[in-house]
């Protein structure tokens, strides 16, 4: 999805002359690599890593929980930094740290070392992945082009799981998980010069000169007093729990139902392709329907698919069909959240508001895989896990639909 023409910063904004196309191309690449190497690879490495460290998958999954909790702690401070200083330094440093930590991960020999490395990866991810990238895009592009810009990045980055889960599976099968992580570190290193050379050094465009600290504080208070903000928080938090719990354990579930590991990893990789499809469908339907209506409907479809998965998942056709039904909404929240926030609230405080919204979402992202692993360990079945996933999708659909009925945004 390319923009029709390059978007540039106006005079007096610090000398940056970064074209819109160049910025979008760089962010699309870095987000694809970052999510693939720093997040999606974990699901494939989970089982062999646990075996090598002589521990349980629940204990290893706890490291991912700690990693995303680190992101929750840093979400609001990072949002404030982005509103004030922009993303250049933060995203460059975060991507460099991510590469170094992948190397460190390949050398861990104990559980405490794994936890320490994953804490660092959580911080690196918070500084360099979607939330930081979206803040840069919202501040850089004009209102009429922001949705297209966000879509352009997420359409490409939606293939992160499709590319990196099978790639990581191949590397683990052929060379082991330690070498696989070293290869991923080399790929992650590509993101460092891309961020350094393309992300603007300024925090804002022309909007910055129109603001005052008093009005900024009033804007933030008004947004936090808006009931719709908290409905959005509830909806996206429940949905995050659903997709995170399922994505981390999907390969293990399909394997437990008798499918070969290669098939399981390939089917799980479909989530990336389907996330792109869902985003394109959502954007197309926005011409006729409200974003909240579309999002709620897709979340409801995901709930039905999650309920069907343990029933039909033992067959090849059933597994693929249920994953398609769930995957169609896998990436919808990613594009819907920034669009809804930018439409309803003052974009000058976008990164701070997004950071506040991300806190409960990140907590859900941290807790869901661990809770799913604990449930599976205790009952020996993935059926209750999928039932809980469906319930979360239902809550998400109801909350997003309710937020759409509150049509008046607050004013500062």
Secondary structure, DSSP 8 states (H G I E B T S, - for coil): ---SS-----TTSSS----HHHHHHHHHHHHHHHHIIIIIHHHHHHHHHHHHTTS-HHHHHHHHHHHHHHHHHHHHHHHHHHHHH-SHHHHHHHHHHHHHHHHHHTT--SHHHHHHHHHHHHHHHHHHSHHHHHHHHHHHS-HHHHHHHHHHHHHHHTTHHHHHHHHHHHHHHHH-HHHHHHHHHHHHTHHHHHHHHHS-SSS-SGGGGG--HHHHHHHHHHHHT-HHHHHHHHHHHHHHHHHHHHHHHHHHHHHHTT--HHHHHHHHHHHHHHHHHHHHHHHHHTTTS-HHHHHHHHHHHHHHHHHHHHHHTTSHHHHHHHHHHHHTTTTHHHHHHHHHHHHHS-GGGHHHHHHHHHHHHHHHHHHHHHHHHHHHHHHS-SHHHHHHHHHHHHHHHHHHHHHHT-------
